[in-house]
Amino acid sequence: MNGLHCLTLLCALISLVLHLFALASDHWQYAYDAHSGLWQECIGTKCSMRGADVKGYLHTTRAFMVIGMFLGSLSYFLLCAMFFYTQSAYYCLAKNAASLSYAAGICSIIGMATYTASVTSDSYGWSFDVGWASFPLFFITEQQRCARWHTIAEMRLTECSLP
């Protein structure tokens, strides 16, 4: 494969890792000696899990972030699969990978915007920042796939569906 494909794969991996760190960590918000995330909150050294009995914005943020992670993982899997397929299957996989990456970015931005609009805080944590950093990389991954399409003169496959 060419360098652009490797760069796209690297960008997709970085976006997934950042998204996973944001999703799994509990440093979305700080307040004095406490910090909290999507799944647990800690006061001092004592942490407790947040269950299903939380406000609606937290459910929305969780749902969109998990969906974004799932779609981003599928996109990464298709990008990896492109190393092993023929040229005709390559275009179909590339188109689906780009679409999934774009959808992952949209889900991530909806989740992050929901949290940002609902939590009034001056002390967002590093997990929150990492969450915001992950979604542009999903879009960059999608744009790199589109750039690859435009460099190829023959685009015989115009209609593809998810495998």
C-alpha positions in Angstrom: 0.0 0.0 0.0 1.0 3.6 -0.4 2.1 6.1 2.2 -1.3 7.8 2.3 -2.9 4.5 3.3 -0.4 4.0 6.1 -0.9 7.6 7.3 -4.7 7.0 7.3 -4.3 3.9 9.3 -2.1 5.7 11.8 -4.5 8.6 12.1 -7.4 6.1 12.7 -5.4 4.3 15.4 -4.6 7.5 17.2 -8.2 8.7 17.1 -9.3 5.3 18.5 -6.8 5.4 21.3 -7.7 9.0 22.3 -11.4 8.1 22.1 -10.8 5.1 24.3 -8.8 7.1 26.9 -11.6 9.7 27.0 -14.3 7.1 27.4 -12.6 5.0 30.0 -11.0 7.6 32.3 -12.6 9.5 35.1 -11.0 12.9 34.7 -13.6 14.7 32.8 -14.2 17.3 35.5 -12.3 18.5 38.6 -13.7 20.1 41.8 -11.3 20.7 44.7 -10.2 17.2 45.7 -12.7 15.4 43.6 -12.9 14.3 39.9 -15.4 12.6 37.9 -15.9 10.9 34.5 -18.6 9.2 32.6 -18.6 6.0 34.6 -17.3 6.9 38.1 -16.7 9.8 40.5 -13.9 10.1 43.0 -13.6 12.1 46.2 -10.1 12.1 47.5 -8.9 8.5 47.0 -12.4 7.0 47.3 -14.1 6.2 44.0 -17.6 5.0 43.3 -19.2 3.8 40.1 -22.0 5.9 38.6 -24.8 3.5 37.7 -27.8 4.0 35.5 -29.3 6.5 38.0 -27.7 9.6 36.5 -28.9 12.6 34.6 -30.0 12.3 31.0 -27.1 14.2 29.5 -24.7 11.7 31.0 -26.6 8.8 29.4 -26.6 10.7 26.0 -22.9 11.4 26.3 -22.1 7.8 27.2 -24.3 6.4 24.4 -22.8 8.6 21.6 -19.3 8.1 22.8 -19.7 4.3 22.9 -21.4 4.3 19.4 -18.5 6.5 18.1 -16.0 4.0 19.5 -17.8 1.1 17.9 -18.0 2.9 14.5 -14.4 4.0 14.7 -13.3 0.4 15.5 -15.2 -0.9 12.4 -13.6 1.8 10.3 -10.2 0.8 11.6 -10.9 -2.9 10.9 -11.9 -2.1 7.3 -8.7 0.0 6.8 -6.6 -2.9 8.1 -8.6 -5.3 5.8 -7.7 -3.2 2.8 -4.1 -4.6 3.0 -5.4 -8.0 2.0 -8.0 -7.4 -0.7 -7.8 -7.0 -4.4 -8.1 -3.6 -6.1 -11.8 -3.8 -6.8 -12.6 -4.7 -3.2 -10.2 -2.0 -2.0 -12.4 0.8 -3.3 -15.5 -0.6 -1.6 -13.7 -1.1 1.7 -12.2 2.4 1.4 -15.6 4.0 0.8 -17.2 2.1 3.8 -14.2 2.9 6.1 -14.5 6.6 5.2 -18.2 6.6 5.9 -17.8 4.8 9.2 -15.0 7.2 10.2 -17.2 10.2 9.4 -20.1 8.7 11.4 -17.8 8.0 14.3 -16.7 11.6 14.3 -20.3 12.8 14.2 -21.2 10.6 17.2 -18.2 11.8 19.1 -19.0 15.5 18.5 -22.6 15.0 19.6 -21.5 13.2 22.8 -18.9 15.9 23.6 -21.2 18.8 22.8 -24.0 17.3 25.0 -21.6 17.1 27.9 -20.2 20.5 27.3 -23.6 22.1 27.1 -24.9 20.4 30.2 -22.0 20.7 32.6 -21.1 24.2 33.7 -17.6 24.0 34.9 -14.4 26.0 34.7 -12.4 22.9 35.5 -12.6 20.3 32.8 -10.0 17.5 33.1 -7.6 16.0 30.6 -10.1 13.2 29.7 -12.5 15.9 28.4 -9.7 17.5 26.4 -8.7 14.1 24.9 -12.4 13.5 23.9 -12.5 16.8 22.0 -9.1 15.9 20.4 -10.3 12.5 19.1 -13.2 13.7 16.9 -11.2 15.8 14.4 -9.0 12.8 13.8 -12.0 10.8 12.7 -12.7 13.5 10.2 -9.1 13.7 9.1 -9.1 9.9 8.5 -12.2 10.3 6.3 -10.6 13.1 4.4 -7.5 11.1 3.8 -9.6 8.3 2.3 -11.3 10.8 0.0 -8.0 12.2 -1.1 -6.9 8.7 -2.1 -10.0 8.3 -4.2 -9.4 11.5 -6.1 -5.8 10.5 -6.9 -7.0 7.3 -8.7 -8.2 7.9 -12.3 -10.4 4.8 -12.5 -13.3 4.6 -10.1 -15.1 1.6 -11.4 -17.1 0.9 -8.3 -19.5 3.6 -7.4 -22.0 1.6 -5.4 -20.7 -0.3 -2.4 -22.4 -1.6 0.7 -21.0 -2.6 4.0 -19.6 -6.2 4.0 
